[in-house]
Amino acid sequence: MMEERKIGRKTDLRVLKTQKAIKDAFKEMVMEMDASQITVKELSERAQIHRKTFYLHYTTIEALFEDIMKDLFQEYCRLIEQTAPDAPFDEVNRVFFTFMSRQEPYMERMVCAPSYRDFSDKLFMTMMIHNRSRYNPYANYSKEEQNVINTFLCLTSVNIYRQWVKDGKVLSLEDLIELTNRLFLHGISDVRHDL
């Protein structure tokens, strides 16, 4: 019995070490190339594993993308679940932008670079679904109306984040959060300057 546990632990450590090598190589490649340029062959070479070993862990490069994004989603869930399910929008907005501002450069690129957007947009819609499963302030609307509301909130938030990154994060995080709260809660008329 003790022998089996030791063998199991060794195997688990080997698997974890290989997965880390794969993910580390992937993160390097994200910083250097577009999504379509990442191949199993090059990733395996960088991770110093055989291609067959890659396929023991992931069926495709897309599955690896999804696994990396799943890690981000789990981190976000841990953070958002520290707020009350019915927390006001401005608090949820603060959690989102604060969380995104702390991402490593490879994740920032995966969210912002055009070639990675399909993967990240799916992730953000999953985050929205998770938030709605905790509390849905739009439950009185039809399913179709909720889809429009949630798409607006989700994709607007992520696109504002992308613009903030593109602008070199010149606007402070606090100013970004305050401005987005005003825009989301009161609309463009709240920020318009009448001449």
TASUL-V350119 format. One record per helix or strand. SS is the DSSP state (H for helix, E for strand). FROM is the first residue (numbers start at 1). LEN is the number of residues. If there is no record, write none. Layout:
# TASUL-V350119
ss: (SS/SS)
from: (FROM/FROM)
len: (LEN/LEN)
This chain:
# TASUL-V350119
ss: (H/H/H/H/H/H/H/H/H/H/H)
from: (2/35/40/51/61/89/105/114/143/173/188)
len: (31/3/8/7/20/13/8/21/24/14/3)
